[in-house]
Amino acid sequence: MAGDTVITIIGNLTAKPEIRYTNSGAPVASFTIASTPRTFNRQANEWQEGQTLFMRCSAWRDMAENVADSLDKGMRVIAQGRLQQRSYTDREGAQRTVVEMQVDEIGPSLWRAKAQVTRTPGGGQGGGHGGYNQGGGQQGGYQGGGQGGYGGGQQASYNAPSGGATDDPWATGGATNFGDEPPF
């Protein structure tokens, strides 16, 4: 993590994310985000578009499947991740270098759209992202797997009701028994 180049990019998907599976069975979604900067030219009194950046991105494991199921061509997204550079030899034998983004977080932009979020079961599987260990098993944690990390395997209750309980103030459509005062 130390020394990683972390960026946030906002733009539109150029195509539907493509999901593939590694030899070990881990899903990976590949997609491209097109981001075009716009600046206001005061002299011309108009908006002008700059040169479009096409950022190749990849998302792994549970996030890969969620991305493939949730996002589609043309959708405006906000993605945060780490830039990674890799070199390879192309078919003609020339050495090539590309910069790609390994996505840590992604979601639809709600600037001109609405989204309905559905939480997926599971989490805490360890590995690349870890799923923040929201109710998952003993492994997980933010960025890295293993025990510990953000969440540390055991979910703290903070005297909050379990998800979906009738007195859960964050549940959709549920009534609270707190009156007008927050529970803290």
Backbone bond lengths (Angstrom), bond angles and torsions (degrees), N, CA, C in turn:
res aa  C-N    CA-C-N  psi(-1)  N-CA   C-N-CA  omega(-1)  CA-C   N-CA-C  phi
1 M - - - 1.440 - - 1.525 110.60 -
2 A 1.302 117.62 -45.07 1.455 119.09 179.14 1.512 108.62 -64.14
3 G 1.303 116.46 131.40 1.444 121.10 179.82 1.516 114.04 90.33
4 D 1.344 119.02 -7.66 1.458 120.94 177.28 1.521 109.65 -70.67
5 T 1.314 116.03 146.58 1.456 121.42 175.48 1.516 107.69 -94.25
6 V 1.340 116.56 106.17 1.462 122.57 -177.59 1.525 108.80 -98.98
7 I 1.332 115.69 130.42 1.460 120.28 178.55 1.527 110.19 -133.10
8 T 1.313 115.08 159.60 1.461 122.65 171.52 1.513 106.76 -119.95
9 I 1.318 116.17 132.05 1.461 121.02 -179.46 1.521 108.75 -127.79
10 I 1.325 115.45 138.55 1.456 122.34 177.21 1.518 106.89 -120.88
11 G 1.315 116.44 126.65 1.456 119.71 -179.72 1.516 111.25 -176.13
12 N 1.323 115.50 -167.44 1.456 121.41 -176.70 1.520 110.33 -110.22
13 L 1.339 115.97 144.49 1.458 120.63 176.54 1.525 109.14 -72.45
14 T 1.318 116.16 133.13 1.467 119.93 -179.04 1.525 112.35 -81.81
15 A 1.331 117.43 -18.84 1.466 122.94 179.15 1.528 108.19 -159.01
16 K 1.315 116.11 167.42 1.460 119.97 175.76 1.526 108.40 -64.16
17 P 1.350 118.75 135.94 1.466 120.26 177.74 1.526 111.35 -56.51
18 E 1.322 115.04 137.75 1.464 121.86 -179.11 1.521 108.53 -102.64
19 I 1.319 116.87 126.19 1.470 120.45 -178.76 1.525 109.27 -105.38
20 R 1.321 114.59 136.65 1.459 122.67 175.83 1.512 108.06 -134.70
21 Y 1.323 116.10 170.76 1.459 120.85 -178.93 1.517 109.42 -126.33
22 T 1.330 116.49 136.89 1.454 120.97 177.25 1.527 109.05 -73.20
23 N 1.335 116.65 173.06 1.467 120.65 178.57 1.522 111.71 -60.28
24 S 1.330 117.06 -28.99 1.464 120.65 179.51 1.525 112.13 -85.35
25 G 1.338 117.50 -2.33 1.462 120.94 176.89 1.513 114.97 95.79
26 A 1.329 118.67 2.76 1.463 121.30 -179.79 1.526 109.89 -77.21
27 P 1.347 117.05 127.36 1.462 119.07 179.02 1.531 111.33 -76.60
28 V 1.336 115.74 144.65 1.460 122.39 174.79 1.523 108.06 -138.12
29 A 1.333 116.20 129.79 1.463 121.45 177.65 1.516 108.24 -104.17
30 S 1.314 116.02 132.86 1.460 122.19 178.09 1.518 108.68 -115.98
31 F 1.334 115.99 138.40 1.451 120.97 -179.87 1.521 109.14 -161.12
32 T 1.323 115.78 166.63 1.456 122.05 178.91 1.522 109.44 -122.73
33 I 1.324 115.35 134.34 1.461 122.06 175.96 1.522 107.53 -107.33
34 A 1.334 116.80 126.22 1.462 122.62 176.75 1.525 107.85 -99.62
35 S 1.314 116.28 120.33 1.461 121.69 -179.02 1.522 109.41 -121.13
36 T 1.323 115.94 119.21 1.460 121.52 -178.94 1.523 109.56 -114.90
37 P 1.345 117.65 116.01 1.467 119.73 178.93 1.529 110.95 -72.28
38 R 1.319 116.07 143.16 1.468 121.50 176.19 1.520 108.19 -123.64
39 T 1.302 116.27 133.19 1.463 121.34 177.28 1.525 108.67 -128.64
40 F 1.320 114.90 151.58 1.461 119.65 179.62 1.521 108.65 -94.37
41 N 1.330 116.38 122.45 1.454 122.69 177.53 1.525 107.41 -91.66
42 R 1.338 116.18 108.25 1.470 120.18 -176.90 1.522 112.16 -67.45
43 Q 1.319 116.90 -32.86 1.468 119.57 -179.22 1.527 110.94 -67.84
44 A 1.332 117.05 -41.97 1.460 121.17 179.34 1.529 111.52 -88.29
45 N 1.336 116.81 -10.39 1.460 123.36 -179.02 1.534 111.77 55.17
46 E 1.361 115.08 46.46 1.460 120.02 179.52 1.527 110.33 -152.84
47 W 1.331 114.91 160.64 1.463 121.27 175.17 1.516 108.87 -81.98
48 Q 1.333 116.14 139.57 1.456 120.93 177.82 1.515 109.10 -127.14
49 E 1.326 114.89 138.48 1.459 120.21 179.76 1.519 110.11 -92.44
50 G 1.333 115.06 139.48 1.454 121.52 177.13 1.517 110.75 -89.91
51 Q 1.316 115.99 -166.33 1.463 121.26 -179.23 1.525 109.36 -78.38
52 T 1.323 116.99 133.60 1.458 122.90 -177.47 1.522 110.59 -73.96
53 L 1.339 115.32 134.57 1.462 122.15 173.38 1.527 107.60 -98.99
54 F 1.321 117.03 126.28 1.454 121.84 176.37 1.523 106.88 -105.63
55 M 1.348 116.88 105.29 1.464 121.81 -177.15 1.523 109.99 -100.63
56 R 1.322 115.79 116.91 1.467 122.11 175.59 1.512 107.85 -74.45
57 C 1.336 118.14 133.01 1.462 122.93 -174.79 1.523 111.00 -131.75
58 S 1.335 114.85 156.49 1.460 120.29 172.66 1.522 109.37 -141.41
59 A 1.326 115.39 143.78 1.461 123.18 176.49 1.523 106.94 -128.75
60 W 1.321 116.58 143.21 1.460 121.43 -172.76 1.519 113.02 -115.97
61 R 1.319 115.63 158.16 1.461 127.59 171.40 1.526 112.29 56.83
62 D 1.330 118.38 -132.11 1.465 121.35 -176.00 1.523 111.51 -58.03
63 M 1.334 116.17 -39.40 1.463 119.52 179.85 1.527 110.15 -61.80
64 A 1.327 117.67 -37.29 1.466 121.18 179.97 1.525 110.59 -59.65
65 E 1.314 116.47 -46.01 1.465 120.06 -179.98 1.527 111.20 -67.10
66 N 1.332 117.09 -39.48 1.467 120.40 178.10 1.525 111.05 -64.72
67 V 1.330 117.12 -41.11 1.463 121.54 178.28 1.526 109.80 -62.23
68 A 1.325 117.16 -47.26 1.465 121.07 -178.48 1.531 111.63 -63.65
69 D 1.334 117.44 -35.37 1.461 121.39 -179.18 1.533 112.85 -79.81
70 S 1.341 117.58 -27.68 1.462 121.35 -170.00 1.518 115.27 -102.34
71 L 1.319 118.10 -30.71 1.461 120.62 -171.54 1.520 111.20 -108.17
72 D 1.335 114.81 152.09 1.461 120.16 -177.16 1.525 109.94 -142.10
73 K 1.307 115.61 169.24 1.457 122.47 -179.18 1.528 110.91 -54.84
74 G 1.326 115.76 135.58 1.457 121.29 176.44 1.516 115.01 87.74
75 M 1.330 118.26 -14.51 1.465 120.49 -179.38 1.529 110.62 -65.97
76 R 1.323 115.18 139.48 1.458 120.87 175.26 1.523 107.35 -84.68
77 V 1.343 116.25 128.00 1.460 121.43 -176.55 1.527 110.72 -129.95
78 I 1.311 114.91 159.93 1.455 123.21 171.91 1.517 105.81 -119.53
79 A 1.317 116.66 122.99 1.460 120.94 -177.40 1.520 109.85 -129.71
80 Q 1.320 114.53 140.24 1.464 120.41 175.39 1.521 107.27 -125.44
81 G 1.315 115.40 139.20 1.448 118.71 -179.33 1.514 111.89 -173.43
82 R 1.340 114.01 -167.68 1.463 121.55 -175.85 1.519 109.83 -112.70
83 L 1.322 115.26 134.90 1.455 119.60 175.84 1.513 109.50 -77.06
84 Q 1.324 115.67 136.96 1.455 121.05 177.58 1.520 108.42 -133.24
85 Q 1.306 115.08 135.82 1.456 121.21 179.08 1.516 108.89 -107.57
86 R 1.330 115.84 136.02 1.459 119.32 176.27 1.516 109.28 -139.94
87 S 1.302 115.01 150.44 1.461 121.78 179.63 1.517 109.32 -115.10
88 Y 1.334 116.02 149.67 1.454 121.53 178.36 1.527 108.77 -154.80
89 T 1.298 115.44 167.60 1.460 121.97 176.63 1.521 108.11 -106.14
90 D 1.335 116.52 125.71 1.469 119.69 -177.94 1.530 110.63 -80.50
91 R 1.329 116.74 -178.28 1.473 122.46 -175.21 1.528 112.66 -62.42
92 E 1.330 116.17 -28.75 1.460 120.16 -179.91 1.526 112.27 -86.05
93 G 1.342 117.54 -1.04 1.452 121.58 179.17 1.520 114.85 89.76
94 A 1.338 117.16 5.38 1.466 120.89 179.11 1.526 110.11 -83.39
95 Q 1.322 115.37 142.75 1.465 121.11 178.20 1.527 108.81 -79.81
96 R 1.324 117.66 128.13 1.469 123.39 -179.79 1.519 109.86 -123.14
97 T 1.328 115.76 150.07 1.458 122.03 175.63 1.519 107.98 -130.04
98 V 1.328 117.01 132.41 1.461 121.93 178.59 1.524 109.51 -127.21
99 V 1.323 114.64 151.26 1.458 121.75 174.28 1.517 106.90 -113.00
100 E 1.325 116.92 125.69 1.460 122.98 -178.69 1.522 109.30 -127.05
101 M 1.314 116.08 163.37 1.457 121.25 178.81 1.520 109.81 -110.20
102 Q 1.322 116.17 123.23 1.467 122.43 173.10 1.534 105.21 -89.26
103 V 1.323 117.36 108.72 1.460 122.92 -172.15 1.525 111.13 -74.59
104 D 1.330 115.55 128.63 1.466 121.95 173.85 1.531 111.13 -99.25
105 E 1.323 116.72 -35.15 1.469 122.76 179.87 1.519 108.61 -142.86
106 I 1.323 116.98 141.49 1.465 121.13 176.87 1.518 109.26 -153.86
107 G 1.305 115.60 147.01 1.451 120.60 176.23 1.515 110.41 -164.85
108 P 1.326 116.66 165.60 1.467 119.62 178.74 1.523 110.40 -71.47
109 S 1.314 116.16 146.68 1.454 121.11 173.81 1.526 107.79 -79.09
110 L 1.301 117.00 134.57 1.462 121.19 -179.37 1.526 111.70 -100.93
111 W 1.326 116.00 19.61 1.453 121.38 179.45 1.522 110.39 -61.86
112 R 1.326 116.96 -47.96 1.465 121.37 179.49 1.516 111.17 -133.59
113 A 1.320 115.68 35.48 1.468 120.08 -179.10 1.522 109.18 -152.44
114 K 1.319 116.04 164.62 1.457 122.98 173.57 1.513 107.43 -118.50
115 A 1.321 116.40 151.47 1.463 120.46 178.54 1.519 109.34 -134.72
116 Q 1.312 115.92 145.38 1.454 122.41 174.00 1.523 106.40 -111.96
117 V 1.324 116.98 113.92 1.460 121.25 -175.53 1.520 109.90 -90.84
118 T 1.315 116.13 132.00 1.453 123.15 175.82 1.514 107.58 -122.16
119 R 1.312 116.32 119.86 1.457 120.47 -179.02 1.530 109.88 -76.10
120 T 1.335 115.54 134.43 1.454 120.07 179.82 1.517 109.67 -91.97
121 P 1.322 118.00 147.83 1.464 120.17 178.34 1.523 110.36 -72.79
122 G 1.308 116.06 160.90 1.465 120.49 176.03 1.505 111.48 103.92
123 G 1.312 115.97 -144.57 1.457 121.79 -176.42 1.502 109.27 101.41
124 G 1.321 115.85 166.26 1.457 120.80 176.76 1.502 113.91 69.29
125 Q 1.329 118.91 33.68 1.449 121.16 -178.84 1.515 112.98 -90.07
126 G 1.307 117.63 -3.38 1.459 120.60 179.77 1.508 110.91 77.47
127 G 1.297 116.29 -172.61 1.446 120.78 178.85 1.507 111.95 85.40
128 G 1.333 116.73 -151.51 1.457 123.10 -170.77 1.492 115.87 -49.68
129 H 1.295 119.42 -59.86 1.451 119.84 -174.45 1.517 111.96 -103.46
130 G 1.295 118.86 -41.32 1.448 121.22 174.37 1.505 115.04 92.33
131 G 1.301 119.64 -15.43 1.454 121.62 176.34 1.512 114.11 68.10
132 Y 1.312 119.91 20.07 1.456 125.04 178.18 1.517 113.30 56.37
133 N 1.324 117.05 6.40 1.456 122.99 177.35 1.520 113.18 55.71
134 Q 1.292 116.79 51.99 1.459 121.84 178.35 1.515 109.21 -87.28
135 G 1.304 115.82 88.90 1.450 119.90 176.34 1.511 113.81 76.30
136 G 1.305 118.05 15.78 1.451 120.70 -177.58 1.515 111.59 -90.63
137 G 1.301 115.56 -162.97 1.454 121.87 -176.52 1.511 113.00 -77.40
138 Q 1.316 116.21 -156.74 1.448 121.75 -175.22 1.514 113.17 -77.84
139 Q 1.336 117.75 -24.76 1.447 119.30 -179.81 1.504 109.62 -90.06
140 G 1.323 115.29 172.68 1.454 119.36 175.49 1.493 109.98 127.88
141 G 1.299 114.94 -144.68 1.447 119.62 -176.84 1.511 109.33 100.87
142 Y 1.280 115.29 155.65 1.448 121.49 -177.82 1.511 110.91 -69.85
143 Q 1.287 116.43 127.41 1.450 124.40 174.85 1.506 113.52 54.19
144 G 1.284 118.71 66.06 1.419 113.83 166.73 1.499 118.62 156.04
145 G 1.273 121.40 -17.60 1.454 119.12 -179.37 1.508 111.29 77.22
146 G 1.311 115.87 -169.88 1.455 119.65 -175.92 1.506 108.79 72.36
147 Q 1.306 116.39 -179.15 1.451 118.34 178.99 1.512 109.34 -88.83
148 G 1.296 115.93 156.48 1.454 120.99 179.37 1.509 109.81 93.43
149 G 1.313 115.45 -150.39 1.448 119.69 -177.86 1.513 110.22 75.07
150 Y 1.304 116.72 -164.59 1.453 121.99 -178.76 1.521 108.44 -71.81
151 G 1.273 117.65 109.50 1.457 121.26 -177.76 1.508 111.76 110.34
152 G 1.316 117.50 -39.73 1.449 123.63 171.10 1.511 116.54 60.81
153 G 1.311 120.10 17.98 1.448 120.05 175.35 1.512 113.26 93.28
154 Q 1.296 119.33 -40.58 1.453 122.10 178.71 1.518 108.41 -103.60
155 Q 1.296 117.77 128.56 1.444 121.08 -179.00 1.526 109.08 -85.53
156 A 1.316 116.56 124.91 1.462 121.16 179.02 1.521 108.90 -77.15
157 S 1.322 117.22 143.50 1.457 119.36 -176.53 1.520 112.34 -93.75
158 Y 1.312 118.91 -29.84 1.471 123.03 -178.31 1.522 111.39 50.71
159 N 1.321 117.04 33.32 1.458 123.85 -178.94 1.530 112.37 58.56
160 A 1.318 117.02 22.58 1.456 121.01 178.39 1.519 108.77 -91.57
161 P 1.335 116.96 148.81 1.462 118.59 176.70 1.517 110.25 -67.46
162 S 1.324 116.76 153.49 1.459 119.76 177.45 1.526 109.07 -65.75
163 G 1.330 116.56 154.71 1.464 121.50 -175.60 1.506 112.71 -52.87
164 G 1.322 116.21 134.80 1.451 121.45 176.28 1.523 114.25 86.05
165 A 1.336 117.44 0.48 1.462 119.40 178.74 1.526 109.73 -68.78
166 T 1.334 116.89 154.44 1.461 120.45 -176.05 1.519 112.21 -65.29
167 D 1.336 118.62 -27.02 1.463 118.60 178.92 1.531 111.96 -100.72
168 D 1.322 116.60 25.16 1.462 121.46 174.74 1.526 107.77 -82.29
169 P 1.350 118.76 113.07 1.466 120.25 -175.84 1.525 113.05 -67.71
170 W 1.333 118.58 -16.82 1.455 121.37 -177.83 1.525 111.54 -98.17
171 A 1.317 118.23 -4.14 1.462 120.99 178.82 1.522 109.04 -69.63
172 T 1.317 116.71 149.70 1.458 119.93 -179.29 1.514 109.81 -75.75
173 G 1.313 115.38 124.41 1.453 120.95 174.19 1.520 114.86 75.58
174 G 1.319 118.65 0.23 1.453 120.42 -178.70 1.521 111.92 -83.28
175 A 1.320 116.64 145.60 1.448 120.70 176.77 1.521 108.93 -87.45
176 T 1.305 116.29 153.14 1.464 120.37 178.61 1.514 109.54 -109.69
177 N 1.308 115.82 159.08 1.462 118.81 174.61 1.523 109.71 -107.30
178 F 1.349 116.18 23.41 1.455 120.57 -178.30 1.524 112.88 -94.02
179 G 1.316 118.96 -5.45 1.449 120.76 -175.42 1.522 109.37 70.10
180 D 1.324 116.56 -140.71 1.457 120.76 -179.74 1.527 112.88 -91.91
181 E 1.299 117.43 -7.37 1.462 121.11 -177.07 1.515 110.49 -95.48
182 P 1.342 117.14 141.39 1.465 119.39 174.90 1.524 110.39 -68.66
183 P 1.346 118.10 156.19 1.452 121.51 -174.69 1.525 113.47 -75.81
184 F 1.322 119.47 4.65 1.469 120.19 -178.20 1.488 111.88 -122.29
